[in-house]
Amino acid sequence: MSAQYDGIAAHYVQTKQSPLRVHVEAPTLMGLVADVTGLRVLDLACGDGHYTRALKAAGAAEVVGVDISADMLALAHEAEQRQPLGLKYVRADVASLPDLGKFDCVVAAYLLHYAPDKEALDSMCRGIARALRPGARFIAINENPDYPAEPGGAYVQYGFSKTADSPLQDGSVIRYLMLAGRNSFSFQAHYFSRETYAASLQAAGLENVQWHDLKLGRDAASMGEDYFAAYLAAPPVIGLSCQRSA
C-alpha cells in the first residue's frame, strides 16, 4: 500500500495535540490496552512513535513500532535520539508484515481502514494474528462503520471534514480534509462493514471481536461541558478489540 503520509508527516503529527486526540482518542486506546507492565508490545501504524512511547511509559518491557511511511519513521527516530527509550522501529507494510517474533499485545491506532480492499484487509489480519501469542490481544482505534461520512457538517467545528464515496460498499474511499489554514492537508481511508471486519479477523484466527464506544479522559471537562457532544453523538472512529485463539 502507498505511504500517503510521506510529505504530510509533520502536519499530521501536529494533530496529536488536538483536544479530540488528547481527551478522547488517547484515553480510549490506552484504556482498552490496560496494563502492559512487563509485556512485549507491537505498535502497528506507529507513525511518529506517539503511542510507541506511551506504551513504553506505561510499563511495557519492549515496544516495536511499525509503519510504512519513511517520513513518519524519521520523526520517530528523531524522538528516540532526543530521548532514548530503547524503542525499535521497522519500516514495513502491515499487509506483508515481516516476522518480528511473538507479542503479548498488538496495538494499532488507525490501521485496518487503510486496506484498499478485502484481500489487503485479510492480509493485515493474518499478519496481526501471526504476531500474537496464543490468547494475546489486538487493540485498535478504527474507522467507525456507522459513520463513514460527516453528518451535517458535525466535524468542521473540530477542524476536519469527512466524506465517503457513494454507493457505499466495502473498499469505498473515505476522504479526510484537515482544516488547518495554510497547512490544510488531506488523506484517505476505506470503508468496511462491521461484518467484513469481523469476518477478516476471525478468518485469521482472532476471536471475541468487540467494538467499544469512545471514552472521555479525566481532564476532558477542561474543554467545557458540551465541547465533545457533537463528536460523541456521531463518532467517526471507534475502539476495536479481539484476541488470538488460545
C-alpha positions in Angstrom: 0.0 0.0 0.0 1.1 3.6 -0.6 2.8 5.6 2.1 0.4 8.5 1.8 1.7 10.2 4.9 5.1 10.9 3.3 5.1 14.6 2.7 2.4 15.5 5.3 4.1 13.8 8.3 5.0 17.0 10.2 1.5 18.5 9.7 -0.2 15.2 10.7 1.9 15.0 13.9 0.6 18.4 15.0 -2.9 17.0 15.1 -1.8 14.8 18.1 -2.2 17.9 20.2 -5.9 18.4 19.3 -8.5 18.1 22.1 -10.0 15.1 20.3 -6.8 13.2 20.3 -5.7 14.2 23.8 -9.1 13.8 25.6 -10.9 11.1 23.5 -8.5 9.1 21.3 -5.7 8.5 23.8 -8.0 7.7 26.8 -10.0 5.3 24.7 -7.0 3.5 23.2 -4.9 3.3 26.4 -7.9 2.4 28.4 -8.5 -0.6 26.2 -4.8 -1.6 26.3 -4.9 -1.5 30.1 -1.9 -2.9 31.9 1.1 -3.7 29.7 3.6 -3.9 32.6 6.5 -6.2 31.6 4.9 -7.1 28.2 6.3 -7.2 24.7 4.1 -4.9 22.6 3.8 -4.3 18.8 2.6 -0.9 17.7 1.4 -1.1 14.2 0.9 2.1 12.1 3.0 3.7 14.7 3.6 7.0 12.8 6.0 9.2 14.7 6.0 6.8 17.6 3.5 8.8 19.7 1.8 5.6 21.2 5.0 3.6 21.0 6.5 6.0 23.5 3.3 6.0 25.6 3.2 2.2 25.7 6.8 2.1 26.9 6.0 4.8 29.5 3.0 2.6 30.6 5.5 -0.1 31.7 5.9 -2.3 28.6 9.2 -4.2 28.7 9.7 -3.9 24.9 7.8 -2.0 22.2 8.4 -2.3 18.5 6.8 0.3 16.1 6.0 -0.5 12.5 5.0 2.0 9.8 5.0 2.2 6.0 5.9 5.9 5.9 9.6 6.8 5.9 8.8 10.4 6.8 6.8 9.3 9.8 9.5 6.9 11.0 12.2 9.6 10.6 10.3 11.6 13.2 10.1 8.6 15.4 13.8 8.0 15.2 14.5 11.7 15.9 12.4 11.4 19.1 14.3 8.3 20.1 17.6 10.1 19.6 16.5 13.0 21.7 15.2 10.8 24.5 16.4 7.2 24.1 13.9 4.7 25.4 15.2 1.6 23.7 12.4 1.5 21.2 12.8 -0.3 17.9 11.2 0.9 14.6 10.6 -1.1 11.5 9.5 0.2 8.1 7.0 -2.3 6.6 3.6 -2.7 5.1 1.4 -4.5 7.6 -0.3 -6.3 4.7 3.0 -8.1 4.2 4.3 -7.9 7.8 7.7 -9.5 8.4 8.3 -11.9 11.2 9.1 -9.8 14.3 8.5 -12.6 16.8 5.6 -13.1 19.1 4.0 -10.3 21.2 1.8 -10.1 24.3 -0.3 -7.3 22.8 -0.6 -5.7 19.3 -1.9 -2.1 19.2 -2.9 -0.1 16.2 -4.2 3.5 16.3 -5.7 3.7 12.7 -4.6 0.8 10.6 -7.2 -1.6 9.2 -9.2 1.0 7.4 -6.2 1.8 5.2 -6.6 -1.6 3.5 -7.8 -0.7 -0.1 -9.8 -3.9 -0.4 -10.8 -7.1 1.3 -7.7 -9.0 0.2 -5.4 -6.5 1.8 -7.6 -6.4 5.0 -7.3 -10.2 5.2 -3.6 -10.0 4.8 -3.3 -7.4 7.6 -5.4 -9.5 9.9 -3.3 -12.6 9.2 -0.1 -10.6 10.0 -1.6 -9.4 13.2 -2.6 -12.9 14.2 0.9 -14.3 13.4 2.5 -11.6 15.7 0.3 -12.5 18.7 1.0 -15.2 21.3 -2.0 -17.5 21.8 -4.6 -15.7 23.9 -2.9 -12.3 23.4 -5.0 -9.2 22.4 -5.2 -6.9 19.5 -6.4 -3.4 20.4 -7.2 -0.7 17.8 -8.8 2.7 17.1 -10.6 2.3 13.8 -12.9 3.9 11.3 -16.5 3.7 12.7 -18.5 1.8 10.1 -21.7 3.5 11.4 -20.4 7.0 10.4 -18.4 6.7 7.1 -19.2 10.3 6.3 -19.7 13.6 8.2 -23.4 14.0 9.2 -24.5 17.6 8.6 -21.1 19.2 9.0 -20.7 18.0 12.5 -16.9 17.7 12.4 -16.0 21.0 10.9 -16.0 22.6 14.4 -13.3 20.1 15.3 -11.0 21.0 12.4 -11.8 18.4 9.8 -14.3 17.1 7.3 -15.1 13.6 6.2 -16.8 12.4 3.0 -17.3 8.9 1.5 -17.9 7.6 -2.0 -21.4 6.6 -2.9 -22.8 3.9 -3.2 -21.1 2.8 0.0 -19.6 -0.7 -0.2 -16.6 -2.5 1.2 -13.5 -0.7 -0.1 -15.2 2.7 -0.7 -12.9 5.6 -0.3 -13.3 7.8 2.7 -11.7 11.3 2.4 -10.5 13.4 5.3 -9.6 17.1 4.9 -7.8 18.5 7.9 -8.7 22.2 8.1 -5.5 23.9 9.3 -5.4 27.1 7.3 -2.3 27.2 5.1 -1.3 23.9 6.5 -4.5 22.1 5.5 -4.0 18.6 4.1 -5.9 15.5 3.2 -5.7 11.8 3.3 -8.0 8.8 2.6 -9.1 5.6 4.3 -11.5 2.9 3.2 -14.9 1.7 4.4 -15.7 -1.8 5.5 -18.7 -3.0 7.3 -18.6 -4.4 10.9 -19.4 -7.8 9.4 -16.5 -7.6 7.0 -14.0 -6.6 9.7 -15.2 -9.4 11.9 -15.0 -12.0 9.1 -11.4 -11.0 8.2 -10.3 -11.0 11.9 -12.0 -14.4 12.6 -10.6 -16.0 9.4 -7.1 -15.1 10.6 -7.7 -16.8 14.0 -8.7 -13.8 16.0 -11.8 -14.2 18.2 -14.1 -12.3 20.6 -14.3 -9.3 18.2 -15.8 -6.4 20.1 -16.5 -2.7 19.3 -16.0 -0.1 22.1 -17.5 3.3 22.4 -15.1 6.3 22.7 -14.3 7.4 26.2 -13.6 10.9 27.6 -10.5 11.3 29.6 -10.4 12.7 33.2 -9.3 16.2 32.0 -11.9 16.5 29.2 -14.0 18.8 31.4 -11.3 21.5 30.9 -12.7 21.9 27.3 -16.2 22.8 28.6 -19.2 20.6 29.3 -20.5 20.4 25.7 -17.4 20.6 23.7 -17.3 17.0 22.7 -21.1 16.5 22.4 -21.4 16.6 18.6 -18.4 14.4 18.1 -19.5 11.7 20.5 -23.1 11.8 19.1 -21.7 10.7 15.7 -18.2 9.3 16.4 -16.2 8.9 13.2 -13.9 6.4 14.9 -14.4 3.6 17.4 -12.5 1.2 19.6 -11.9 -2.4 18.5 -10.6 -5.4 20.3 -10.1 -9.2 19.8 -7.7 -11.9 20.8 -5.6 -14.7 19.2 -7.2 -18.1 19.6 -5.6 -19.9 22.5 
